[in-house]
């Protein structure tokens, strides 16, 4: 018997139409108001480090009104941009919601960037003020450059701390769904970051329509451990939690020991991460299994196989009770759903988490689409797929090759309004019919499951005229833990014919590098791994060059290798 799910969970909003909102969708603050009425005493935002901070929905709304009024008193008007940068925290969420509550546009910036890079983005967005963590309060926006600054941390900045702003009681009018809500800066993996303009409708509709493929409850607890300025965490954790009346626990730093502690303390039920983290977690659990000896390990794997079969065939979950001892080791015992995004995940990792009794969801999307476009339904999933199209998304595949792979193009309420001050780039990505061209290549099977093949701009054209997607090859490395980072790229075979061979750049793991191997031994080891993988690949996809590098490749905040920068840096070695 299949799990019950509600394909249109947003329909209840109609009962609040006319009281809290009048448009097609509520705006973010209107949505918050609805949940203050529904769940006033529910936990809303919480953190445990460095001190315990907790807001209920009712308390969070009171603080939003206070800070929003304060912004009005500082001269911020509807449509102005206000920046936010800092580590994940309830204060960060409060700043975000206070800005959009009074009709301004929030411009969240990646806190891992340098001061100069942060200022460059803030300058481009022409912000009228800034919320920033105290450790960089005096370094960013010196000399009143951004009009005003408010600290997101109290230590040393009690007077400027967001929770201590004065009561002003200035009036403001809440925005409606078609008003702009956020300027999001793309990660710039191609070397050219852009500023995505999203409305309240983009964000609220995407959060609710995504729930058409999974159940979220007001009793759930989300964990915000990935950088919150990124569209994935901002929407799928903070806004998704807020729409559902759920709690969001904020983790400041991705330190495994601290992560385990906070997940236990917060009793997290919704865990969102990138493939890199899930691979490490499953590796830690399987390592523990292997240490029990061949007989016991064999029995556990057989039980996992049976558990996975029961779950997929009959939707009966016996794994959670059977393997609680393994889940407890990585603080996943309370987790109901794991969600993976931000990059491709090995089907084997997806399969093992499901076998252990966790509902595992892989999704796909872009910053330009708010971001969720597809999700693997927990009640009907395919491990190798990025899922089914969420309600409200129209998807088509254009310029298909002989294998049926085409560029993914989408249309719907979650598609951005365009790039700020970049009409040319907007016209390049959104066609006259309103379809956004993702640049990703894939196909859909006859059951409606979408499969991602690669990025159009990353395609390698071999001497036989075949198109190869580096992401497909890189996926084969994900469970070889001696390789910490892998980047598959093309190198020129024939400039005139524009044909390429396939090379792979490998940065070995810390554990392997510290084991005292010579360069020759390391090269031989990784040549062997590549040889193993090449056996699994079609002849035209096989790698001919294996290049070991001495320092980590530059990555985005969601742990994607910045291919443009890496290819440029190692051009001589790749083509040598």
C-alpha positions as CSV (number, residue, x, y, z in Angstrom):
1,X,0.0,0.0,0.0
2,X,1.4,3.3,-1.1
3,X,2.0,6.2,1.4
4,X,-0.8,8.8,1.4
5,X,0.2,12.1,0.0
6,X,-1.6,15.3,-0.9
7,X,-0.8,16.3,-4.5
8,X,-2.1,19.9,-3.9
9,X,-1.2,20.8,-0.3
10,X,-1.5,24.5,-1.0
11,X,-5.2,24.4,-1.6
12,X,-5.9,25.3,2.1
13,X,-4.5,28.7,1.5
14,X,-7.8,29.7,-0.3
15,X,-9.5,29.8,3.2
16,X,-7.2,32.7,4.1
17,X,-7.7,34.6,0.8
18,X,-9.3,38.0,1.5
19,X,-8.1,38.0,5.1
20,X,-4.3,37.8,4.6
21,X,-3.8,38.1,0.9
22,X,-5.8,38.9,-2.3
23,X,-3.4,37.9,-5.1
24,X,-2.8,34.5,-6.7
25,X,-0.3,33.5,-4.0
26,X,0.6,35.1,-0.6
27,X,3.8,37.1,-0.4
28,X,6.4,35.8,2.1
29,X,5.2,38.0,5.0
30,X,1.6,37.2,4.2
31,X,2.5,33.5,4.3
32,X,4.2,34.1,7.7
33,X,1.1,35.8,9.0
34,X,-1.0,32.8,8.1
35,X,1.2,30.5,10.0
36,X,1.3,32.8,13.0
37,X,-2.4,32.3,13.2
38,X,-2.2,28.6,12.6
39,X,0.9,27.8,14.8
40,X,1.7,30.7,17.1
41,X,3.6,28.7,19.7
42,X,5.4,26.4,17.2
43,X,9.1,26.7,17.2
44,X,10.2,28.8,14.2
45,X,14.0,29.5,14.3
46,X,16.5,27.9,16.7
47,X,20.3,27.6,17.1
48,X,22.5,26.0,19.8
49,X,25.8,27.6,19.0
50,X,27.4,29.7,20.5
51,X,24.3,30.2,22.7
52,X,20.8,28.7,22.5
53,X,18.4,31.1,20.7
54,X,14.8,30.2,20.0
55,X,11.8,32.1,18.4
56,X,8.3,30.8,18.2
57,X,6.3,31.9,15.2
58,X,4.5,34.6,17.2
59,X,7.8,35.9,18.6
60,X,9.5,35.9,15.2
61,X,6.7,37.9,13.7
62,X,6.9,40.5,16.5
63,X,10.6,40.9,15.9
64,X,10.1,41.1,12.1
65,X,7.6,44.0,12.6
66,X,10.1,45.8,14.9
67,X,13.1,45.5,12.5
68,X,10.9,46.3,9.5
69,X,9.7,49.5,11.2
70,X,13.3,50.3,12.1
71,X,14.4,50.0,8.4
72,X,11.6,52.4,7.4
73,X,12.9,54.9,10.0
74,X,16.4,54.6,8.4
75,X,14.9,55.7,5.0
76,X,14.6,52.3,3.4
77,X,11.7,52.3,0.8
78,X,9.8,49.7,-1.1
79,X,12.0,48.3,-3.9
80,X,15.3,49.3,-2.2
81,X,17.9,46.6,-1.8
82,X,19.4,45.7,1.5
83,X,22.3,43.3,1.8
84,X,22.6,40.3,4.3
85,X,25.9,38.4,4.8
86,X,26.9,36.1,7.7
87,X,26.9,32.6,9.0
88,X,23.6,30.7,9.2
89,X,21.6,31.9,12.2
90,X,18.1,32.9,13.4
91,X,19.3,36.5,13.2
92,X,20.1,36.0,9.5
93,X,16.6,34.7,8.9
94,X,15.1,37.6,10.9
95,X,17.1,40.1,8.7
96,X,15.9,38.4,5.6
97,X,12.2,38.4,6.6
98,X,12.3,41.9,8.0
99,X,13.6,43.3,4.8
100,X,11.0,41.7,2.6
101,X,8.2,42.4,5.2
102,X,8.4,46.2,4.6
103,X,8.7,45.7,0.8
104,X,12.4,46.1,0.2
105,X,14.4,43.5,-1.7
106,X,16.9,41.3,0.2
107,X,20.3,40.7,-1.4
108,X,22.0,37.8,0.4
109,X,25.7,37.4,-0.2
110,X,28.0,34.4,0.3
111,X,29.9,34.9,3.6
112,X,32.8,32.8,2.4
113,X,33.8,35.4,-0.2
114,X,36.5,38.0,0.5
115,X,35.5,41.4,1.8
116,X,36.3,42.9,-1.6
117,X,34.1,40.3,-3.4
118,X,31.2,40.9,-1.0
119,X,31.4,44.6,-1.6
120,X,31.6,44.2,-5.3
121,X,28.3,42.3,-5.3
122,X,26.7,44.7,-2.8
123,X,27.8,47.7,-5.0
124,X,26.3,46.0,-8.1
125,X,22.9,45.6,-6.3
126,X,23.1,49.2,-5.1
127,X,22.2,48.3,-1.5
128,X,20.9,51.0,0.9
129,X,22.1,49.1,4.0
130,X,23.7,46.0,5.3
131,X,23.1,43.3,7.9
132,X,26.5,41.6,8.7
133,X,28.1,39.3,11.3
134,X,30.1,41.2,13.9
135,X,33.5,39.7,13.0
136,X,33.4,41.6,9.6
137,X,31.3,44.6,10.8
138,X,34.1,47.0,10.7
139,X,35.7,45.6,7.5
140,X,32.8,45.7,5.0
141,X,31.3,49.1,4.0
142,X,33.7,51.4,5.8
143,X,32.9,55.1,6.1
144,X,29.1,54.7,5.9
145,X,29.4,53.4,2.3
146,X,26.1,51.5,2.6
147,X,24.1,54.0,4.6
148,X,23.7,51.8,7.7
149,X,24.8,48.6,9.2
150,X,23.2,46.2,11.7
151,X,25.1,43.4,13.3
152,X,23.8,39.8,13.2
153,X,25.9,38.8,16.2
154,X,25.9,40.5,19.7
155,X,29.5,40.2,20.9
156,X,31.0,43.7,20.9
157,X,28.1,45.2,19.0
158,X,25.2,45.2,21.5
159,X,24.0,48.6,20.4
160,X,24.0,47.7,16.7
161,X,22.7,44.1,17.3
162,X,19.6,43.2,15.3
163,X,17.7,42.0,18.4
164,X,18.4,45.4,20.1
165,X,17.2,47.8,17.4
166,X,14.9,50.5,18.9
167,X,11.1,50.5,18.6
168,X,10.1,53.1,16.0
169,X,6.5,52.1,15.1
170,X,7.0,53.4,11.5
171,X,4.2,52.3,9.2
172,X,4.8,50.2,6.1
173,X,2.7,48.3,3.6
174,X,3.4,44.6,3.1
175,X,4.3,43.5,-0.4
176,X,2.1,41.3,-2.7
177,X,3.2,38.2,-4.6
178,X,4.3,40.0,-7.8
179,X,6.7,42.3,-6.0
180,X,10.4,41.5,-6.1
181,X,11.6,39.8,-3.0
182,X,15.2,38.8,-3.6
183,X,18.4,39.4,-5.6
184,X,20.4,36.2,-5.7
185,X,23.9,36.1,-6.9
186,X,24.7,33.0,-9.0
187,X,27.8,31.0,-7.8
188,X,29.8,31.9,-10.8
189,X,31.1,28.4,-11.7
190,X,31.6,29.7,-15.2
191,X,33.5,32.8,-14.0
192,X,30.6,35.1,-14.7
193,X,28.2,35.6,-11.7
194,X,24.9,37.2,-12.4
195,X,22.1,38.7,-10.3
196,X,18.8,36.7,-10.4
197,X,15.6,38.7,-9.6
198,X,13.0,36.6,-7.8
199,X,9.5,37.7,-6.7
200,X,7.5,36.6,-3.7
201,X,5.4,34.5,-6.1
202,X,8.5,32.7,-7.4
203,X,9.5,31.7,-3.9
204,X,6.2,30.9,-2.3
205,X,4.7,29.0,-5.3
206,X,7.9,26.9,-5.6
207,X,8.0,26.1,-1.9
208,X,4.3,24.9,-2.0
209,X,4.3,23.2,-5.4
210,X,7.4,21.2,-4.4
211,X,5.3,19.8,-1.5
212,X,3.1,18.2,-4.1
213,X,5.7,15.5,-4.3
214,X,6.4,15.0,-0.6
215,X,4.7,15.4,2.7
216,X,6.0,18.1,5.1
217,X,4.3,18.7,8.5
218,X,4.3,21.5,11.1
219,X,6.0,19.0,13.5
220,X,9.0,18.7,11.2
221,X,12.4,20.2,12.1
222,X,14.7,21.3,9.3
223,X,18.5,21.7,9.6
224,X,20.1,24.6,7.8
225,X,23.8,23.6,7.6
226,X,24.6,24.5,4.0
227,X,25.2,28.2,3.3
228,X,21.8,29.9,3.6
229,X,22.3,32.6,1.0
230,X,22.3,29.8,-1.7
231,X,18.9,29.3,-3.4
232,X,18.8,25.6,-2.4
233,X,19.1,26.2,1.4
234,X,17.1,29.4,1.4
235,X,14.1,27.9,-0.3
236,X,14.2,24.2,0.6
237,X,15.0,24.8,4.2
238,X,14.1,28.3,5.5
239,X,11.2,29.2,3.3
240,X,9.9,25.6,3.0
241,X,10.0,25.3,6.8
242,X,8.3,28.7,7.2
243,X,5.5,27.7,4.8
244,X,4.8,24.6,6.7
245,X,4.8,25.9,10.3
246,X,7.9,23.8,11.0
247,X,11.1,24.6,12.9
248,X,14.4,25.5,11.3
249,X,17.6,24.7,13.3
250,X,20.6,26.8,12.1
251,X,24.1,25.3,12.0
252,X,26.9,27.8,11.6
253,X,29.7,25.6,10.4
254,X,30.0,22.3,8.6
255,X,32.0,20.6,11.3
256,X,30.9,16.9,11.5
257,X,31.1,16.6,15.3
258,X,29.1,19.8,15.8
259,X,26.7,18.7,13.1
260,X,25.9,15.4,14.9
261,X,25.5,17.3,18.2
262,X,23.1,19.9,16.8
263,X,21.0,17.3,14.9
264,X,20.5,15.3,18.2
265,X,19.7,18.4,20.2
266,X,17.3,19.8,17.6
267,X,15.7,16.4,16.9
268,X,16.1,17.1,13.2
269,X,13.6,15.3,10.9
270,X,14.4,17.0,7.6
271,X,18.1,16.9,6.6
272,X,19.3,18.6,3.4
273,X,22.8,18.3,2.1
274,X,25.0,18.0,-1.0
275,X,26.1,14.7,-2.5
276,X,29.6,15.1,-1.0
277,X,28.3,15.0,2.5
278,X,25.9,12.1,1.9
279,X,28.8,10.1,0.3
280,X,30.9,10.7,3.5
281,X,28.0,9.7,5.8
282,X,27.2,6.4,3.9
283,X,31.0,5.7,3.8
284,X,31.3,6.1,7.6
285,X,28.3,3.7,8.1
286,X,29.5,1.1,5.7
287,X,33.0,1.2,7.1
288,X,31.4,0.4,10.5
289,X,29.6,-2.5,8.9
290,X,32.8,-3.8,7.3
291,X,34.6,-3.8,10.7
292,X,32.2,-6.3,12.1
293,X,33.7,-9.0,9.9
294,X,32.8,-10.7,6.6
295,X,30.0,-12.9,8.0
296,X,28.2,-10.1,10.0
297,X,28.8,-7.6,7.2
298,X,27.4,-10.0,4.6
299,X,24.3,-10.6,6.8
300,X,23.7,-6.8,7.2
301,X,24.0,-6.2,3.5
302,X,21.6,-9.0,2.8
303,X,19.1,-7.5,5.3
304,X,19.6,-4.1,3.6
305,X,18.8,-5.6,0.3
306,X,15.6,-7.1,1.7
307,X,14.7,-3.8,3.4
308,X,15.1,-1.9,0.2
309,X,13.0,-4.4,-1.8
310,X,10.2,-4.1,0.8
311,X,10.3,-0.3,0.7
312,X,10.4,0.0,-3.1
313,X,7.9,-2.8,-3.9
314,X,5.4,-2.4,-1.1
315,X,6.3,1.0,0.4
316,X,6.8,-0.8,3.8
317,X,9.6,0.7,5.8
318,X,11.3,-1.9,8.0
319,X,14.8,-0.4,7.7
320,X,14.5,2.3,10.3
321,X,14.0,-0.2,13.1
322,X,16.5,-2.8,11.7
323,X,19.3,-0.3,11.2
324,X,18.7,2.2,14.0
325,X,22.1,1.3,15.4
326,X,23.8,2.5,12.2
327,X,21.7,5.7,11.8
328,X,22.4,6.6,15.4
329,X,26.2,6.7,14.7
330,X,25.7,9.6,12.3
331,X,22.7,11.3,14.2
332,X,20.1,10.3,11.6
333,X,17.9,8.3,13.9
334,X,15.3,11.1,14.1
335,X,15.5,12.0,10.4
336,X,12.4,11.3,8.4
337,X,13.5,12.7,5.0
338,X,17.0,13.3,3.5
339,X,17.1,15.6,0.5
340,X,20.1,15.9,-1.8
341,X,20.7,18.8,-4.2
342,X,23.4,20.9,-5.7
343,X,24.9,18.2,-7.8
344,X,24.6,14.6,-9.1
345,X,24.3,11.8,-6.6
346,X,25.4,8.2,-7.2
347,X,22.4,5.9,-7.5
348,X,24.1,3.5,-5.0
349,X,24.2,6.2,-2.3
350,X,20.5,6.9,-2.9
351,X,19.7,3.2,-2.8
352,X,21.6,2.5,0.5
353,X,19.9,5.4,2.4
354,X,16.6,4.0,1.3
355,X,17.6,0.5,2.4
356,X,18.5,1.9,5.8
357,X,14.9,3.1,6.2
358,X,15.3,6.8,5.3
359,X,13.1,8.5,2.7
360,X,15.7,9.9,0.4
361,X,14.8,12.6,-2.1
362,X,17.0,13.9,-4.9
363,X,16.0,17.1,-6.5
364,X,17.1,19.4,-9.3
365,X,16.8,23.1,-10.0
366,X,18.6,26.4,-10.7
367,X,18.9,29.7,-8.9
368,X,17.0,31.1,-11.8
369,X,14.1,28.8,-11.0
370,X,13.8,29.6,-7.3
371,X,15.2,26.8,-7.5
372,X,13.2,23.5,-7.4
373,X,12.1,22.0,-10.7
374,X,12.1,18.2,-10.0
375,X,11.9,15.9,-6.9
376,X,12.0,12.1,-6.5
377,X,8.6,11.4,-4.8
378,X,9.2,9.4,-1.6
379,X,6.2,7.2,-2.5
380,X,7.5,6.3,-6.0
381,X,11.2,6.9,-6.7
382,X,13.9,5.9,-9.2
383,X,17.4,6.0,-7.7
384,X,19.2,7.1,-11.0
385,X,16.7,9.9,-11.7
386,X,16.5,13.5,-10.5
387,X,12.8,12.9,-10.0
388,X,9.5,14.0,-11.5
389,X,8.6,17.6,-12.5
390,X,6.9,19.4,-9.6
391,X,3.4,20.7,-10.1
392,X,3.3,24.0,-12.0
393,X,6.4,23.3,-14.0
394,X,6.1,22.9,-17.8
395,X,9.2,21.1,-19.1
396,X,10.4,20.3,-22.6
397,X,13.6,19.0,-24.2
398,X,15.0,20.7,-27.3
399,X,17.6,19.9,-29.9
400,X,17.7,16.2,-29.0
401,X,20.6,14.0,-30.0
402,X,20.5,10.5,-31.4
403,X,20.1,9.1,-27.8
404,X,17.1,11.4,-27.0
405,X,19.1,13.8,-24.8
406,X,18.1,17.4,-25.2
407,X,18.4,20.7,-23.5
408,X,16.0,21.0,-20.6
409,X,13.7,24.1,-20.9
410,X,11.2,25.1,-18.3
411,X,8.3,27.5,-17.8
412,X,6.2,28.2,-14.7
413,X,5.6,30.4,-11.7
414,X,9.0,29.8,-10.2
415,X,11.0,31.1,-13.2
416,X,12.9,34.3,-12.4
417,X,12.0,37.8,-13.7
418,X,15.4,38.1,-15.3
419,X,19.0,39.2,-14.5
420,X,19.3,42.6,-12.8
421,X,20.7,45.2,-15.2
422,X,21.5,42.5,-17.8
423,X,18.8,42.4,-20.5
424,X,21.1,40.7,-23.0
425,X,21.8,37.8,-20.7
426,X,18.1,37.5,-19.8
427,X,17.1,37.3,-23.5
428,X,19.8,34.6,-24.0
429,X,18.3,32.3,-21.3
430,X,14.5,33.1,-21.5
431,X,13.0,32.7,-25.0
432,X,10.1,34.6,-26.5
433,X,7.7,31.9,-25.3
434,X,8.8,32.3,-21.7
435,X,10.8,29.1,-21.5
436,X,14.0,29.2,-19.6
437,X,16.9,27.3,-21.2
438,X,18.7,25.6,-18.4
439,X,21.9,24.7,-20.3
440,X,21.4,21.2,-18.8
441,X,21.0,18.1,-20.9
442,X,18.7,15.2,-20.1
443,X,15.7,13.2,-21.0
444,X,12.4,12.0,-19.6
445,X,11.3,8.4,-19.5
446,X,7.7,7.1,-20.2
447,X,6.9,7.3,-16.4
448,X,7.7,11.0,-16.2
449,X,11.1,10.5,-14.5
450,X,13.8,13.0,-15.6
451,X,17.4,12.0,-16.0
452,X,20.2,14.5,-16.1
453,X,23.1,13.8,-18.5
454,X,25.3,16.9,-18.2
455,X,25.8,20.6,-18.9
456,X,25.7,21.7,-22.5
457,X,28.7,24.0,-22.1
458,X,30.8,21.2,-20.6
459,X,30.3,18.8,-23.5
460,X,33.5,17.2,-24.8
461,X,33.4,16.4,-28.6
462,X,35.6,13.3,-29.3
463,X,37.5,12.5,-32.5
464,X,34.6,10.2,-33.5
465,X,32.2,13.1,-33.2
466,X,30.6,11.8,-30.1
467,X,29.3,14.1,-27.3
468,X,30.6,13.2,-23.8
469,X,29.3,14.8,-20.6
470,X,32.1,15.0,-18.0
471,X,29.5,14.8,-15.2
472,X,28.6,11.3,-16.3
473,X,32.2,10.1,-16.0
474,X,32.8,12.0,-12.7
475,X,29.9,10.1,-11.1
476,X,31.9,6.9,-11.3
477,X,34.5,8.4,-9.0
478,X,32.1,9.3,-6.1
479,X,32.7,6.1,-4.2
480,X,36.5,6.0,-4.6
481,X,37.3,7.8,-1.4
482,X,41.0,8.2,-2.1
483,X,40.0,10.9,-4.7
484,X,38.8,13.9,-2.8
485,X,38.1,16.1,-5.9
486,X,37.7,15.0,-9.6
487,X,37.3,17.2,-12.6
488,X,36.9,15.6,-16.1
489,X,37.7,17.9,-19.0
490,X,38.6,17.8,-22.6
491,X,42.0,18.5,-24.2
492,X,42.7,19.4,-27.8
493,X,43.4,16.5,-30.2
494,X,42.8,18.3,-33.4
495,X,42.2,22.1,-33.3
496,X,41.1,22.2,-37.0
497,X,38.6,19.5,-36.5
498,X,37.7,20.7,-33.0
499,X,38.0,17.2,-31.5
500,X,39.0,16.5,-28.0
501,X,40.5,13.7,-25.8
502,X,39.3,13.2,-22.2
503,X,41.5,14.0,-19.2
504,X,40.8,13.8,-15.5
505,X,42.3,16.1,-12.8
506,X,42.4,14.4,-9.4
507,X,43.1,15.9,-6.0
508,X,43.8,13.0,-3.6
509,X,42.1,12.9,-0.2
510,X,43.9,14.1,3.0
511,X,44.1,10.6,4.4
512,X,45.7,9.2,1.2
513,X,48.1,12.1,0.8
514,X,49.3,11.8,4.4
515,X,50.0,8.1,4.1
516,X,53.6,8.7,2.8
517,X,53.2,7.5,-0.8
518,X,55.8,8.6,-3.4
519,X,54.6,10.5,-6.5
520,X,55.2,7.4,-8.6
521,X,53.1,5.3,-6.2
522,X,50.3,7.8,-6.2
523,X,50.3,8.1,-10.0
524,X,50.2,4.3,-10.3
525,X,47.3,4.0,-7.8
526,X,45.1,6.6,-9.5
527,X,46.0,5.3,-12.9
528,X,44.6,1.9,-11.6
529,X,41.4,3.6,-10.4
530,X,40.9,5.2,-13.8
531,X,41.6,1.9,-15.5
532,X,38.9,0.3,-13.4
533,X,36.4,3.0,-14.3
534,X,37.3,3.0,-18.0
535,X,36.2,-0.7,-18.1
536,X,32.7,0.5,-17.1
537,X,32.6,3.2,-19.8
538,X,31.9,3.0,-23.5
539,X,35.2,3.3,-25.5
540,X,34.6,6.9,-26.7
541,X,34.1,8.0,-23.0
542,X,37.4,6.6,-21.7
543,X,39.9,8.9,-20.1
544,X,43.4,9.0,-21.6
545,X,45.2,11.4,-19.2
546,X,45.3,11.2,-15.4
547,X,46.7,14.4,-13.9
548,X,47.3,14.6,-10.1
549,X,47.3,18.0,-8.6
550,X,48.9,19.3,-5.4
551,X,46.2,21.7,-4.1
552,X,42.4,21.7,-3.9
553,X,40.3,22.9,-6.8
554,X,38.3,26.1,-6.3
555,X,34.7,25.3,-5.4
556,X,31.4,27.2,-5.1
557,X,29.5,27.4,-1.7
558,X,27.5,24.2,-2.7
559,X,30.7,22.3,-3.4
560,X,30.7,22.4,-7.2
561,X,34.1,22.7,-8.8
562,X,34.5,26.0,-10.7
563,X,35.3,24.3,-14.0
564,X,36.1,27.6,-15.9
565,X,38.7,28.6,-13.3
566,X,40.2,25.1,-12.9
567,X,40.5,24.6,-16.7
568,X,42.3,27.9,-17.1
569,X,44.7,27.2,-14.2
570,X,45.7,23.8,-15.4
571,X,45.5,24.4,-19.1
572,X,49.2,23.7,-19.7
573,X,49.1,20.4,-17.9
574,X,45.8,19.3,-19.6
575,X,47.1,20.1,-23.1
576,X,50.7,19.2,-22.5
